[in-house]
Amino acid sequence: MDKATEKQIAETILSQLGGQRRLSAFVKGRDYLMLPGGGVTFKFSGNRKINYVRIRLNGKDLYDLEFIKIHGTSVKVKAEANDVYADQLVDTFEKNTGLYLSF
C-alpha cells in the first residue's frame, strides 16, 4: 500500500469519528499518526484507564480497534473490538472509553 492510500485511510477514519477538530475538542485528541498498512492512532485525555487508541482497516474492509493504556514505558492493551463497521466507530469508541464525541 502506498503512502497516499495510507494517508487517505487515516483521514477517512478521523472523519468518521467526527474529524480531528472534534476529537481535539471533545477528548483532547493529539499526536495523530498514520499507521503503515492503513490506519490511525492517537492519544486522548479524560479516561484514567485508557489514553490511546489504534484503529486499523482490516482485510474485510472493516475496522479493528485497540484501546491502550500508556504510562511511561508500559503499554497495555485494555480492550479490543474487531470487525467494526464505519458507522459503529463512534459508538465503539464511546463505549470503550466512556468519553463522548458529541453532545
Backbone as ProteinMPNN parsed JSONL, in Angstrom:
{"seq_chain_A": "MDKATEKQIAETILSQLGGQRRLSAFVKGRDYLMLPGGGVTFKFSGNRKINYVRIRLNGKDLYDLEFIKIHGTSVKVKAEANDVYADQLVDTFEKNTGLYLSF", "coords_chain_A": {"N_chain_A": [[0.851, -1.17, 0.0], [0.586, 2.187, -0.857], [1.894, 5.376, 0.359], [0.126, 7.521, -0.067], [-2.388, 6.272, -0.185], [-2.473, 5.159, 2.38], [-2.52, 7.528, 3.862], [-4.968, 8.577, 3.038], [-6.735, 6.651, 4.082], [-6.28, 7.003, 6.846], [-7.177, 9.666, 7.148], [-9.855, 9.307, 6.445], [-10.788, 7.644, 8.51], [-10.476, 9.36, 10.738], [-12.285, 11.327, 9.958], [-14.672, 9.86, 10.034], [-14.932, 9.575, 12.728], [-15.688, 12.047, 13.42], [-13.936, 14.017, 12.88], [-10.708, 15.623, 13.135], [-10.653, 18.049, 14.535], [-12.961, 17.907, 16.153], [-12.344, 15.654, 17.705], [-10.105, 16.659, 19.028], [-11.303, 18.722, 20.496], [-13.363, 17.444, 22.041], [-12.215, 15.186, 23.328], [-9.668, 15.878, 23.811], [-7.854, 15.008, 21.866], [-4.712, 14.134, 20.423], [-1.41, 14.015, 18.915], [-1.683, 12.578, 16.443], [-1.203, 9.864, 14.316], [-0.428, 8.299, 11.249], [-0.871, 4.946, 10.347], [1.192, 2.298, 9.111], [0.036, 0.331, 6.417], [-2.583, 1.073, 6.64], [-4.395, 2.894, 8.661], [-4.926, 4.63, 11.8], [-3.67, 6.274, 14.697], [-3.977, 7.699, 17.949], [-3.519, 9.797, 20.843], [-5.425, 10.563, 23.795], [-7.257, 12.418, 26.318], [-8.93, 12.205, 29.534], [-9.819, 9.744, 30.374], [-8.819, 7.559, 32.787], [-7.988, 4.935, 32.612], [-7.612, 4.262, 29.962], [-5.79, 5.711, 27.357], [-5.139, 5.97, 24.732], [-5.668, 5.122, 21.354], [-5.787, 2.747, 18.751], [-6.562, 2.339, 15.45], [-7.249, 0.25, 12.832], [-7.644, -0.54, 9.376], [-8.981, -3.526, 8.299], [-8.603, -6.646, 6.404], [-11.174, -7.224, 5.609], [-12.407, -4.923, 4.969], [-13.314, -3.65, 7.184], [-13.037, -2.317, 10.537], [-10.484, -2.667, 13.025], [-10.038, -2.115, 16.405], [-7.928, -1.025, 19.037], [-7.735, -0.378, 22.41], [-5.748, 1.332, 24.525], [-3.535, 1.617, 27.333], [-1.026, 3.777, 28.091], [1.711, 4.344, 30.015], [4.477, 5.881, 30.946], [6.987, 3.701, 30.069], [5.393, 1.548, 29.91], [3.046, -0.336, 28.148], [-0.166, -1.304, 27.667], [-2.704, -3.244, 26.304], [-6.0, -2.666, 26.789], [-8.576, -3.155, 25.884], [-10.264, -4.568, 23.047], [-11.765, -4.32, 19.817], [-13.082, -5.904, 17.108], [-13.654, -6.123, 13.547], [-15.396, -3.905, 13.065], [-17.917, -1.869, 11.777], [-17.92, 1.126, 9.755], [-19.936, 2.942, 10.517], [-20.207, 2.306, 13.135], [-18.044, 3.15, 14.529], [-17.903, 5.51, 16.193], [-19.702, 4.85, 18.308], [-18.412, 2.55, 19.296], [-15.964, 3.614, 20.136], [-16.889, 5.411, 22.13], [-18.194, 3.64, 23.911], [-16.07, 2.042, 24.834], [-14.297, 3.848, 25.977], [-15.714, 5.6, 27.551], [-15.933, 8.218, 26.969], [-17.338, 10.951, 25.186], [-18.174, 11.876, 21.826], [-19.914, 13.696, 20.915], [-22.551, 16.026, 21.725]], "CA_chain_A": [[0.0, 0.0, 0.0], [1.423, 3.385, -0.931], [1.694, 6.378, 1.412], [-1.069, 8.324, -0.362], [-3.538, 5.461, 0.216], [-2.44, 5.094, 3.844], [-2.95, 8.831, 4.347], [-6.408, 8.689, 2.771], [-7.422, 5.797, 5.05], [-6.19, 7.672, 8.147], [-8.068, 10.824, 7.107], [-11.228, 8.804, 6.423], [-11.107, 7.185, 9.865], [-10.66, 10.547, 11.576], [-13.533, 11.949, 9.518], [-15.783, 9.04, 10.508], [-15.039, 9.829, 14.17], [-16.155, 13.417, 13.604], [-12.888, 14.937, 12.454], [-9.617, 15.888, 14.06], [-11.043, 19.169, 15.408], [-13.915, 17.417, 17.152], [-11.594, 14.794, 18.627], [-9.281, 17.534, 19.862], [-12.176, 19.477, 21.397], [-14.157, 16.617, 22.942], [-11.423, 14.241, 24.128], [-8.299, 16.395, 23.811], [-7.057, 14.155, 20.991], [-3.443, 14.713, 19.988], [-0.387, 13.087, 18.42], [-2.295, 11.726, 15.424], [-0.219, 9.225, 13.448], [-0.89, 7.376, 10.218], [-0.263, 3.627, 10.537], [1.507, 1.557, 7.891], [-0.968, -0.664, 6.075], [-3.91, 1.668, 6.677], [-4.979, 3.106, 9.973], [-4.549, 5.846, 12.517], [-3.558, 6.139, 16.135], [-3.848, 8.986, 18.62], [-3.669, 9.856, 22.292], [-6.521, 11.411, 24.25], [-7.343, 12.601, 27.768], [-10.26, 12.115, 30.102], [-10.058, 8.406, 30.895], [-7.598, 7.179, 33.503], [-7.608, 3.56, 32.297], [-7.283, 4.178, 28.534], [-5.403, 7.044, 26.885], [-4.564, 5.82, 23.404], [-6.445, 4.204, 20.526], [-5.201, 2.364, 17.461], [-7.642, 1.881, 14.572], [-6.694, -0.255, 11.567], [-8.531, -1.124, 8.377], [-8.569, -4.919, 8.113], [-8.803, -7.216, 5.076], [-12.609, -7.337, 5.323], [-12.882, -3.542, 4.82], [-13.878, -3.272, 8.478], [-12.003, -1.755, 11.4], [-10.071, -3.285, 14.275], [-9.646, -1.072, 17.345], [-7.264, -1.396, 20.272], [-7.778, 0.674, 23.407], [-4.465, 1.085, 25.176], [-3.051, 2.491, 28.405], [0.411, 4.001, 28.039], [2.219, 5.077, 31.173], [5.937, 5.727, 30.876], [7.352, 2.707, 29.049], [4.41, 0.47, 29.988], [1.991, -0.292, 27.135], [-1.089, -2.418, 27.903], [-3.973, -3.227, 25.573], [-7.064, -2.847, 27.776], [-9.779, -3.67, 25.225], [-10.194, -4.666, 21.592], [-13.013, -4.5, 19.08], [-12.72, -6.312, 15.757], [-14.686, -6.147, 12.51], [-16.329, -2.816, 13.352], [-18.326, -1.105, 10.599], [-17.632, 2.564, 9.84], [-20.982, 3.649, 11.258], [-20.142, 1.885, 14.535], [-16.794, 3.63, 15.122], [-18.145, 6.446, 17.301], [-20.285, 4.095, 19.418], [-17.388, 1.666, 19.848], [-15.032, 4.472, 20.871], [-17.559, 5.906, 23.327], [-18.459, 2.516, 24.815], [-14.837, 1.538, 25.426], [-13.556, 4.883, 26.697], [-16.585, 6.383, 28.429], [-15.834, 9.595, 26.505], [-18.324, 11.192, 24.132], [-17.727, 12.666, 20.692], [-20.993, 14.622, 20.572], [-23.333, 16.49, 22.89]], "C_chain_A": [[0.901, 1.239, 0.0], [1.025, 4.403, 0.138], [0.428, 7.214, 1.189], [-2.328, 7.578, 0.062], [-3.622, 5.369, 1.728], [-2.931, 6.407, 4.451], [-4.454, 9.004, 4.173], [-7.208, 7.851, 3.77], [-7.43, 6.46, 6.423], [-7.146, 8.868, 8.204], [-9.536, 10.404, 7.125], [-11.658, 8.351, 7.812], [-11.37, 8.378, 10.776], [-11.968, 11.256, 11.233], [-14.74, 11.179, 10.054], [-15.993, 9.178, 12.015], [-15.504, 11.252, 14.467], [-15.13, 14.457, 13.205], [-11.883, 15.223, 13.554], [-9.96, 17.033, 15.026], [-11.986, 18.715, 16.516], [-13.205, 16.53, 18.171], [-10.739, 15.633, 19.57], [-10.133, 18.263, 20.891], [-12.846, 18.591, 22.448], [-13.323, 15.721, 23.845], [-9.951, 14.653, 24.228], [-7.358, 15.475, 23.02], [-5.802, 14.879, 20.522], [-2.516, 13.617, 19.483], [-0.973, 12.068, 17.436], [-1.203, 11.175, 14.509], [-0.899, 8.274, 12.479], [-0.154, 6.05, 10.429], [0.058, 2.98, 9.198], [0.442, 0.487, 7.641], [-2.397, -0.152, 6.163], [-4.505, 1.747, 8.051], [-4.485, 4.392, 10.583], [-4.478, 5.523, 14.005], [-3.451, 7.534, 16.733], [-4.042, 8.822, 20.121], [-4.859, 10.748, 22.609], [-6.521, 11.462, 25.769], [-8.779, 12.382, 28.231], [-10.612, 10.755, 30.662], [-8.763, 7.947, 31.546], [-7.113, 5.777, 33.124], [-7.174, 3.381, 30.852], [-6.923, 5.582, 28.065], [-4.886, 7.043, 25.45], [-5.444, 4.85, 22.618], [-5.703, 3.959, 19.214], [-6.332, 1.76, 16.626], [-7.032, 1.49, 13.234], [-7.818, -0.766, 10.663], [-8.069, -2.558, 8.157], [-8.911, -5.404, 6.706], [-10.258, -7.37, 4.666], [-13.237, -5.972, 5.052], [-13.662, -3.097, 6.047], [-12.728, -2.78, 9.349], [-11.75, -2.615, 12.627], [-9.553, -2.167, 15.175], [-8.966, -1.687, 18.552], [-7.29, -0.173, 21.179], [-6.662, 0.387, 24.396], [-4.225, 2.076, 26.305], [-1.534, 2.555, 28.266], [0.783, 4.844, 29.246], [3.719, 4.835, 31.228], [6.297, 4.779, 29.75], [6.393, 1.518, 29.037], [3.299, 0.687, 28.958], [1.109, -1.524, 27.325], [-2.357, -2.232, 27.095], [-5.065, -3.585, 26.578], [-8.336, -3.432, 27.177], [-9.541, -3.689, 23.719], [-11.597, -4.803, 21.028], [-12.624, -4.788, 17.634], [-13.932, -6.312, 14.834], [-15.8, -5.13, 12.783], [-16.635, -2.075, 12.05], [-18.069, 0.383, 10.833], [-18.667, 3.302, 10.675], [-21.048, 3.247, 12.736], [-18.901, 2.425, 15.246], [-17.03, 4.529, 16.332], [-18.698, 5.695, 18.508], [-19.25, 3.195, 20.09], [-16.37, 2.457, 20.654], [-15.662, 4.913, 22.187], [-17.785, 4.806, 24.361], [-17.19, 2.078, 25.547], [-14.057, 2.574, 26.223], [-14.397, 5.619, 27.735], [-16.557, 7.861, 28.083], [-16.768, 9.772, 25.313], [-17.79, 12.139, 23.078], [-18.82, 13.587, 20.168], [-21.731, 15.007, 21.844], [-24.467, 15.548, 23.179]], "O_chain_A": [[1.86, 1.32, 0.768], [-0.043, 4.301, 0.742], [-0.259, 7.573, 2.146], [-3.246, 8.186, 0.613], [-4.704, 5.485, 2.303], [-3.67, 6.403, 5.435], [-5.131, 9.519, 5.063], [-8.25, 8.295, 4.252], [-8.461, 6.482, 7.096], [-7.844, 9.057, 9.2], [-10.366, 11.067, 7.747], [-12.774, 8.644, 8.242], [-12.365, 8.407, 11.5], [-12.674, 11.729, 12.124], [-15.723, 11.786, 10.48], [-17.088, 8.931, 12.522], [-15.692, 11.62, 15.627], [-15.426, 15.652, 13.195], [-12.174, 15.084, 14.741], [-9.595, 16.984, 16.201], [-11.824, 19.096, 17.676], [-13.446, 16.651, 19.372], [-10.66, 15.35, 20.766], [-9.721, 18.406, 22.042], [-12.891, 18.955, 23.623], [-13.678, 15.513, 25.006], [-9.105, 13.877, 24.671], [-6.232, 15.201, 23.438], [-5.826, 16.081, 20.257], [-2.815, 12.43, 19.615], [-0.782, 10.861, 17.583], [-0.379, 11.928, 13.991], [-1.822, 7.544, 12.84], [1.055, 6.042, 10.665], [-0.719, 3.099, 8.25], [0.006, -0.185, 8.575], [-3.331, -0.866, 5.799], [-5.061, 0.77, 8.554], [-3.728, 5.145, 9.97], [-5.145, 4.611, 14.494], [-2.905, 8.444, 16.109], [-4.637, 7.855, 20.596], [-5.254, 11.585, 21.797], [-5.867, 10.654, 26.428], [-9.714, 12.374, 27.43], [-11.615, 10.623, 31.363], [-7.713, 7.951, 30.902], [-5.934, 5.47, 33.302], [-6.44, 2.442, 30.543], [-7.653, 6.536, 28.335], [-4.267, 8.01, 25.008], [-5.915, 3.857, 23.173], [-5.078, 4.86, 18.655], [-6.976, 0.795, 17.038], [-6.376, 2.302, 12.58], [-8.802, -1.342, 11.128], [-6.897, -2.791, 7.86], [-9.452, -4.642, 5.904], [-10.547, -7.621, 3.496], [-14.457, -5.866, 4.918], [-14.565, -2.265, 5.952], [-11.57, -2.826, 8.933], [-12.668, -3.209, 13.193], [-8.723, -1.363, 14.753], [-9.375, -2.743, 19.035], [-6.916, 0.926, 20.77], [-6.633, -0.669, 25.028], [-4.657, 3.227, 26.241], [-0.847, 1.535, 28.316], [0.231, 5.923, 29.462], [4.174, 3.728, 31.518], [5.95, 5.026, 28.595], [6.56, 0.59, 28.246], [2.69, 1.756, 28.903], [1.571, -2.654, 27.167], [-3.013, -1.194, 27.183], [-5.058, -4.676, 27.148], [-9.091, -4.121, 27.864], [-8.729, -2.929, 23.191], [-12.498, -5.334, 21.678], [-11.915, -3.999, 17.009], [-15.071, -6.475, 15.27], [-16.985, -5.458, 12.736], [-15.724, -1.7, 11.312], [-18.008, 0.838, 11.975], [-18.32, 4.189, 11.455], [-21.852, 3.788, 13.494], [-18.723, 2.185, 16.44], [-16.421, 4.328, 17.382], [-18.211, 5.884, 19.623], [-19.219, 3.092, 21.317], [-15.956, 2.026, 21.73], [-15.038, 4.801, 23.242], [-17.585, 5.025, 25.556], [-17.231, 1.777, 26.74], [-13.236, 2.21, 27.065], [-13.862, 6.192, 28.684], [-17.101, 8.678, 28.827], [-16.961, 8.846, 24.525], [-17.055, 13.08, 23.379], [-18.674, 14.19, 19.105], [-21.556, 14.393, 22.896], [-25.231, 15.771, 24.118]]}, "name": "protein", "num_of_chains": 1, "seq": "MDKATEKQIAETILSQLGGQRRLSAFVKGRDYLMLPGGGVTFKFSGNRKINYVRIRLNGKDLYDLEFIKIHGTSVKVKAEANDVYADQLVDTFEKNTGLYLSF"}
